Amino acid sequence: IPGFVTSLTIGLTVAFLAALIGLASGRALGLHSFRGKSIVRFLVLAPVIVPPLTVAMGNQVAFIKLGLANTVPGVVLVQLVPTIPYVTLVMSSVYANFDTTFEDQARVLGAPPWRVFWHVTLPAVFPGLVVAALFAFLIAWSEYIMTLLIGGGQVQTLPLILFSFATSDLSIASALSIVFIIPAIVI
């Protein structure tokens, strides 16, 4: 139960934070044309291209110095690295098909920026945002290597528990694997 709760907490937190960051970065990449856009897109996707072990090993030293190693916030931060590119990519596609004239009309009618976002933009991009957040949750839910290295074995998530039982007790590993795949099937 503690591993399930920890995995769920980390997954939901990562999904929420990645959705917030991806909402803004996806808008910038999806709506605006600027010089070097392809380079920025490549840099956003770079953490997905680089192997997770390399990313975690590179971050581990910094996390130790900052006191984030062996903590849940450290695991959340390191799991944002592979999730933000996916969320940004999905949201940039959503914003590429977004018609900004609705926002312009709301502004002309006197709506302040926060109201334009809350009543016009967010409802229009919400389905894509949900899909992006679900991707982020599934990535965070199943992350093993980065959780092991940054969590240092102190942060016990379901994948860590599952892999520890996979080599010793196959009946427990089988039961845990069923619990492990339920979110993917439901989503």
PAVEX-847748 format. One record per residue (C-alpha): residue in three letters; residue number from 1; z, x, y. Coordinates in steps of 0.001 Angstrom, whole numbers, padded with zeros to 6 digits. Example, Ala and Ser with C-alpha at 12.3 -4.5 7.8 and 13.67 -1.06 7.14 Angstrom:
BEGIN
<'ala'; 1; <007800; 012300; -004500>>,
<'ser'; 2; <007140; 013670; -001060>>,
REM end
This chain:
BEGIN
<'ile'; 1; <000000; 000000; 000000>>,
<'pro'; 2; <000790; 002716; 002610>>,
<'gly'; 3; <-002598; 004389; 001997>>,
<'phe'; 4; <-004378; 001047; 002399>>,
<'val'; 5; <-002533; 000286; 005642>>,
<'thr'; 6; <-003199; 003784; 006991>>,
<'ser'; 7; <-006900; 003541; 006104>>,
<'leu'; 8; <-007144; 000091; 007665>>,
<'thr'; 9; <-005370; 001209; 010841>>,
<'ile'; 10; <-007521; 004312; 011205>>,
<'gly'; 11; <-010719; 002400; 010420>>,
<'leu'; 12; <-010038; -000371; 012926>>,
<'thr'; 13; <-008966; 002069; 015642>>,
<'val'; 14; <-012030; 004266; 015119>>,
<'ala'; 15; <-014309; 001205; 015104>>,
<'phe'; 16; <-012810; -000071; 018371>>,
<'leu'; 17; <-012950; 003285; 020173>>,
<'ala'; 18; <-016438; 004116; 018899>>,
<'ala'; 19; <-017636; 000669; 020008>>,
<'leu'; 20; <-016268; 001232; 023518>>,
<'ile'; 21; <-017869; 004659; 023820>>,
<'gly'; 22; <-021114; 003565; 022145>>,
<'leu'; 23; <-021388; 000542; 024424>>,
<'ala'; 24; <-021649; 002792; 027486>>,
<'ser'; 25; <-023687; 005599; 025943>>,
<'gly'; 26; <-026026; 003144; 024215>>,
<'arg'; 27; <-026685; 001440; 027539>>,
<'ala'; 28; <-027558; 004751; 029161>>,
<'leu'; 29; <-029947; 005727; 026366>>,
<'gly'; 30; <-031414; 002272; 025840>>,
<'leu'; 31; <-032038; 001134; 029408>>,
<'his'; 32; <-032643; 004245; 031455>>,
<'ser'; 33; <-035466; 006736; 031410>>,
<'phe'; 34; <-034488; 010177; 032574>>,
<'arg'; 35; <-035568; 013740; 032177>>,
<'gly'; 36; <-034215; 015317; 029008>>,
<'lys'; 37; <-033504; 011984; 027313>>,
<'ser'; 38; <-034774; 013271; 023968>>,
<'ile'; 39; <-032454; 016294; 024233>>,
<'val'; 40; <-029479; 014030; 024986>>,
<'arg'; 41; <-030419; 011821; 022032>>,
<'phe'; 42; <-030570; 014898; 019798>>,
<'leu'; 43; <-027176; 016112; 021062>>,
<'val'; 44; <-025660; 012685; 020392>>,
<'leu'; 45; <-027003; 012807; 016829>>,
<'ala'; 46; <-026048; 016462; 016262>>,
<'pro'; 47; <-022652; 015684; 014681>>,
<'val'; 48; <-024427; 013638; 012001>>,
<'ile'; 49; <-026910; 016433; 011322>>,
<'val'; 50; <-024218; 019111; 010992>>,
<'pro'; 51; <-022286; 018927; 007691>>,
<'pro'; 52; <-018866; 017216; 008042>>,
<'leu'; 53; <-017054; 020217; 006578>>,
<'thr'; 54; <-018403; 022425; 009363>>,
<'val'; 55; <-017378; 019921; 012029>>,
<'ala'; 56; <-013874; 019548; 010599>>,
<'met'; 57; <-013351; 023290; 010190>>,
<'gly'; 58; <-014480; 023871; 013764>>,
<'asn'; 59; <-012165; 021170; 015098>>,
<'gln'; 60; <-009187; 022132; 012965>>,
<'val'; 61; <-008216; 025172; 015040>>,
<'ala'; 62; <-008378; 023177; 018276>>,
<'phe'; 63; <-006406; 020314; 016731>>,
<'ile'; 64; <-003693; 022699; 015530>>,
<'lys'; 65; <-003379; 024167; 019039>>,
<'leu'; 66; <-003208; 020696; 020584>>,
<'gly'; 67; <-000647; 019464; 018041>>,
<'leu'; 68; <-003033; 016879; 016617>>,
<'ala'; 69; <-003275; 018372; 013132>>,
<'asn'; 70; <-001470; 016405; 010405>>,
<'thr'; 71; <-001307; 013285; 012601>>,
<'val'; 72; <-003006; 009893; 012570>>,
<'pro'; 73; <-004275; 010313; 016177>>,
<'gly'; 74; <-005877; 013613; 015124>>,
<'val'; 75; <-007605; 011923; 012193>>,
<'val'; 76; <-008791; 009111; 014478>>,
<'leu'; 77; <-010229; 011622; 016948>>,
<'val'; 78; <-012022; 013655; 014297>>,
<'gln'; 79; <-013478; 010508; 012739>>,
<'leu'; 80; <-014941; 009545; 016084>>,
<'val'; 81; <-017254; 012552; 015755>>,
<'pro'; 82; <-019472; 011052; 013010>>,
<'thr'; 83; <-019091; 007413; 014099>>,
<'ile'; 84; <-020057; 007625; 017778>>,
<'pro'; 85; <-023647; 008736; 017016>>,
<'tyr'; 86; <-024230; 005719; 014782>>,
<'val'; 87; <-022731; 003289; 017279>>,
<'thr'; 88; <-024699; 004867; 020138>>,
<'leu'; 89; <-027933; 004664; 018162>>,
<'val'; 90; <-027412; 000993; 017292>>,
<'met'; 91; <-026395; 000098; 020846>>,
<'ser'; 92; <-029308; 001975; 022404>>,
<'ser'; 93; <-031628; -000142; 020249>>,
<'val'; 94; <-029797; -003292; 021338>>,
<'tyr'; 95; <-030043; -002333; 025017>>,
<'ala'; 96; <-033711; -001366; 024651>>,
<'asn'; 97; <-034389; -005080; 024024>>,
<'phe'; 98; <-031938; -006296; 026686>>,
<'asp'; 99; <-033340; -008056; 029755>>,
<'thr'; 100; <-031441; -006849; 032825>>,
<'thr'; 101; <-032807; -009635; 035023>>,
<'phe'; 102; <-029942; -011835; 033840>>,
<'glu'; 103; <-027480; -009314; 035239>>,
<'asp'; 104; <-029473; -009183; 038476>>,
<'gln'; 105; <-029382; -012968; 038759>>,
<'ala'; 106; <-025620; -013035; 038262>>,
<'arg'; 107; <-025164; -010365; 040953>>,
<'val'; 108; <-027430; -012250; 043371>>,
<'leu'; 109; <-025302; -015342; 042823>>,
<'gly'; 110; <-022220; -013348; 043855>>,
<'ala'; 111; <-020624; -012371; 040533>>,
<'pro'; 112; <-018548; -009174; 040698>>,
<'pro'; 113; <-019472; -006361; 038260>>,
<'trp'; 114; <-016684; -007124; 035796>>,
<'arg'; 115; <-017714; -010790; 035628>>,
<'val'; 116; <-021374; -009841; 035133>>,
<'phe'; 117; <-020340; -007646; 032233>>,
<'trp'; 118; <-017933; -010182; 030715>>,
<'his'; 119; <-020089; -013310; 031059>>,
<'val'; 120; <-023659; -011975; 030885>>,
<'thr'; 121; <-023940; -008532; 029291>>,
<'leu'; 122; <-021255; -008712; 026606>>,
<'pro'; 123; <-022380; -012049; 025103>>,
<'ala'; 124; <-025965; -010775; 024963>>,
<'val'; 125; <-025134; -007488; 023196>>,
<'phe'; 126; <-022147; -008726; 021170>>,
<'pro'; 127; <-023963; -009184; 017822>>,
<'gly'; 128; <-025263; -005609; 017993>>,
<'leu'; 129; <-021830; -004365; 019026>>,
<'val'; 130; <-020272; -006046; 015988>>,
<'val'; 131; <-022827; -004417; 013681>>,
<'ala'; 132; <-022200; -001019; 015274>>,
<'ala'; 133; <-018417; -001428; 014979>>,
<'leu'; 134; <-018769; -002409; 011319>>,
<'phe'; 135; <-020781; 000761; 010675>>,
<'ala'; 136; <-018056; 002785; 012380>>,
<'phe'; 137; <-015360; 001067; 010323>>,
<'leu'; 138; <-017155; 001755; 007041>>,
<'ile'; 139; <-017657; 005412; 007924>>,
<'ala'; 140; <-014001; 005820; 008918>>,
<'trp'; 141; <-012805; 003838; 005889>>,
<'ser'; 142; <-014578; 006150; 003459>>,
<'glu'; 143; <-014101; 009506; 005207>>,
<'tyr'; 144; <-012514; 012089; 002914>>,
<'ile'; 145; <-013261; 015670; 004034>>,
<'met'; 146; <-012318; 015356; 007691>>,
<'thr'; 147; <-009230; 013332; 006870>>,
<'leu'; 148; <-008111; 015932; 004350>>,
<'leu'; 149; <-008650; 018899; 006673>>,
<'ile'; 150; <-007298; 017417; 009904>>,
<'gly'; 151; <-004676; 015209; 008253>>,
<'gly'; 152; <-003552; 018188; 006185>>,
<'gly'; 153; <-002463; 015984; 003309>>,
<'gln'; 154; <000173; 014393; 005555>>,
<'val'; 155; <-002054; 011459; 006517>>,
<'gln'; 156; <-002555; 009638; 003231>>,
<'thr'; 157; <-005579; 007351; 003301>>,
<'leu'; 158; <-007090; 005403; 000426>>,
<'pro'; 159; <-009904; 007941; -000223>>,
<'leu'; 160; <-007352; 010773; -000480>>,
<'ile'; 161; <-005215; 008799; -002906>>,
<'leu'; 162; <-008279; 007720; -004886>>,
<'phe'; 163; <-009588; 011272; -005284>>,
<'ser'; 164; <-006172; 012565; -006329>>,
<'phe'; 165; <-005996; 009982; -009129>>,
<'ala'; 166; <-009637; 010480; -010153>>,
<'thr'; 167; <-008751; 013753; -011855>>,
<'ser'; 168; <-005520; 012595; -013476>>,
<'asp'; 169; <-005223; 008864; -014205>>,
<'leu'; 170; <-008526; 007020; -014554>>,
<'ser'; 171; <-006960; 003560; -014852>>,
<'ile'; 172; <-005265; 003871; -011450>>,
<'ala'; 173; <-008425; 005428; -010005>>,
<'ser'; 174; <-010427; 002444; -011277>>,
<'ala'; 175; <-008073; -000043; -009654>>,
<'leu'; 176; <-008058; 001900; -006384>>,
<'ser'; 177; <-011839; 002155; -006370>>,
<'ile'; 178; <-012101; -001636; -006532>>,
<'val'; 179; <-009789; -001914; -003516>>,
<'phe'; 180; <-011811; 000844; -001846>>,
<'ile'; 181; <-015170; -000951; -002125>>,
<'ile'; 182; <-013948; -004419; -001101>>,
<'pro'; 183; <-014502; -003886; 002670>>,
<'ala'; 184; <-018037; -002631; 002095>>,
<'ile'; 185; <-018849; -005672; -000029>>,
<'val'; 186; <-017240; -008108; 002427>>,
<'ile'; 187; <-018945; -006537; 005435>>,
REM end
